[in-house]
């Protein structure tokens, strides 16, 4: 079986994390779109497994949580009239938990935005932390029971609700968000420091996600066509963001600032991770040989 040289695999992985679409990558690197898709799938599985196994025992003081919207195949309002829409078509939400000090992504979850996903997400966040934290979320009501079930009373939890004015009207304001006129900070559990009740860092991270993954770009045809590929792209991105990319403010990767890694990883390390987790392929003709011996 032909195998891409390491340099090309690193180039494809890097471009996937820098906002290039899969088809543009196939043209730039001179490989088929299927090759790019297969490498994304392998990388996503390897990076998700690495995050699950190694992002544990995070010592954070302040954690911010938020959800970012995208869609798969078609927006929810268009799924009913879409041609051959798969079961997972529609809105897709990515839940993220970020350590405000190290900017490290502690946990993420891809799926819906209901109470079931909120419970699963918060349980995962709580399982990766070692200390009592100050937690801030937006006003999504699903967080209330989810945080209670995951942390109990062992958390300083506050909600930050943004207050918006009237939506802009006319052609110029069609795609503009309503103006934020104020915020409301509400203590839910414990004694959170009001000075640090904020979701600014995790919201800025959401912007980085939109800028770094082509499938998150609004008002384009670069949306995800398959839910699995959407999840793979996120797993690769979070690996890149946490372990490979140097944060401009911290001057180190977030994983180094959080004490999860003692060195800066590279895309060569990600490629090696894919190799290490890939199942060993049987030699050509081996299955037929075994089949004949059994007869």
Buried (B, 14 or more C-beta within 10 A) or exposed (E): EEEBEEEBBBBBBBBBBBBBBBEBBBEEBEBEEEBBBEBBBBBBBBBBBBBEEEBEEBBBBBBBBBBBEBBBBBBEEEBEEEEEBBEBBBBBBBBBBBBBBBBBBBBBBBBBBEBEBBBBBBBBBBEBBEEEBBBBBBEBEBBBEBBBEBBEEEBBBBBBEBEEEEEBEEEEEEEEEEEEEEEEBEEBBBEBEEEBBBBEBBBEBBEEBBEBBBBBBEEEEBBBBBBBBBBBBBBBBBBBBBBBBEBEEBEBBBBBBBEBBEEBBEBBBBBBBBEEBEEEEEEEEEEEEEEEEEE
